[in-house]
Amino acid sequence: MKETPSNPEQVVPILQIADFLLVPIQIDLDDKTVSRLQEQLLKEIERTRAKAVILDVRTVEIIDSYISYTLSETAAMARLMGCRTILCGIRPAVALTLAQMGIVLEELNIARDLEHALVLASSS
């Protein structure tokens, strides 16, 4: 496993595991941060030729309609570059809120945890 080179514009660390990228999201996502994250991730997909991106949200306590939209949008961007996106680590309270709000996470495969995400990523 190797981390991408340090960069002052880097929003989150992106770890390369074989031909996958692991993106642990441990920050609040706002308009500016999401845009920078998307740009960073697309550059890493191009640079590493990754087959899958795993977005790990286990430390994210709130995923509202805006964040769910941006996660789906990010997955669509990755798909256009030939890369699957897997979301893992959704907390029970977050799952409940998303379901109650009727939010559908498009373009994303969902995994229980990181181990499950790695299995899904390797099955592509």
C-alpha positions in Angstrom: 0.0 0.0 0.0 1.4 3.4 -0.9 0.2 6.9 -0.3 0.1 9.4 -3.1 2.8 12.1 -3.1 2.2 14.9 -0.6 0.6 17.9 -2.2 -0.6 21.2 -0.5 -3.8 21.0 -2.6 -4.5 17.5 -1.4 -7.8 17.4 0.4 -7.6 13.8 1.8 -4.9 11.1 1.6 -5.4 8.7 -1.3 -3.8 5.3 -0.8 -3.1 3.0 -3.6 -3.7 -0.7 -2.9 -2.8 -2.8 -6.0 -5.0 -1.3 -8.7 -7.5 0.3 -6.3 -7.5 3.7 -4.6 -8.6 4.0 -1.0 -10.0 7.4 0.0 -10.7 7.7 3.7 -13.0 10.7 4.0 -12.4 12.2 7.5 -13.4 15.8 6.9 -16.6 17.8 6.5 -17.5 18.1 2.8 -18.5 21.6 1.6 -18.7 23.0 -1.9 -15.0 24.0 -2.1 -13.7 20.8 -0.5 -15.8 18.5 -2.7 -14.6 20.2 -5.8 -11.0 19.9 -4.7 -11.5 16.2 -3.7 -13.1 15.4 -7.1 -10.2 17.1 -8.9 -7.6 15.3 -6.8 -9.3 11.9 -7.2 -9.7 12.2 -11.0 -6.0 13.1 -11.3 -5.1 10.0 -9.2 -7.3 7.7 -11.3 -5.5 9.0 -14.4 -2.1 8.7 -12.9 -2.5 5.2 -11.3 -4.9 3.8 -13.9 -7.0 2.5 -11.0 -9.8 0.0 -11.7 -11.8 0.9 -8.5 -12.1 3.7 -5.9 -13.1 2.9 -2.4 -14.6 5.9 -0.5 -14.5 5.1 3.2 -17.0 7.2 5.1 -16.9 5.4 8.5 -15.9 8.6 10.3 -18.5 10.8 8.6 -21.4 11.4 11.0 -23.7 13.2 8.7 -24.5 12.5 5.0 -27.2 14.8 3.8 -28.8 15.2 0.4 -25.9 17.5 -0.8 -23.2 15.1 0.3 -25.0 12.1 -1.2 -25.4 14.0 -4.4 -21.7 14.9 -4.6 -20.7 11.3 -3.8 -22.9 10.1 -6.7 -21.5 12.8 -8.9 -17.9 11.8 -8.0 -18.7 8.1 -8.8 -20.1 9.2 -12.2 -16.9 11.1 -12.9 -14.8 8.1 -12.0 -17.0 5.8 -14.1 -16.4 8.1 -17.1 -12.7 7.4 -16.6 -13.3 3.6 -16.5 -13.2 3.2 -12.7 -15.9 1.7 -10.4 -16.7 3.4 -7.1 -17.5 1.6 -3.9 -18.7 3.4 -0.8 -18.0 1.7 2.6 -18.5 2.3 6.3 -21.9 3.9 6.4 -22.9 4.3 10.0 -26.3 2.8 11.0 -27.7 6.3 11.9 -26.6 7.6 8.5 -28.2 4.7 6.7 -31.4 5.3 8.5 -31.4 9.0 7.7 -30.6 8.4 4.0 -33.4 5.8 3.7 -35.9 8.0 5.5 -35.1 10.9 3.1 -35.5 8.6 0.1 -31.9 9.3 -1.1 -30.5 6.9 -3.6 -26.8 6.8 -4.1 -26.4 6.4 -7.8 -23.3 5.1 -9.6 -22.0 3.6 -6.3 -21.6 0.1 -5.1 -22.2 -0.2 -1.3 -20.0 -2.3 1.0 -20.5 -3.0 4.7 -16.9 -2.3 5.6 -13.4 -2.0 4.1 -12.9 -5.7 3.9 -16.2 -6.1 2.0 -15.2 -3.2 -0.3 -11.9 -4.8 -1.2 -13.7 -8.0 -2.1 -16.1 -6.0 -4.3 -13.3 -4.1 -5.9 -11.3 -7.2 -6.8 -14.4 -8.8 -8.3 -14.5 -6.3 -11.2 
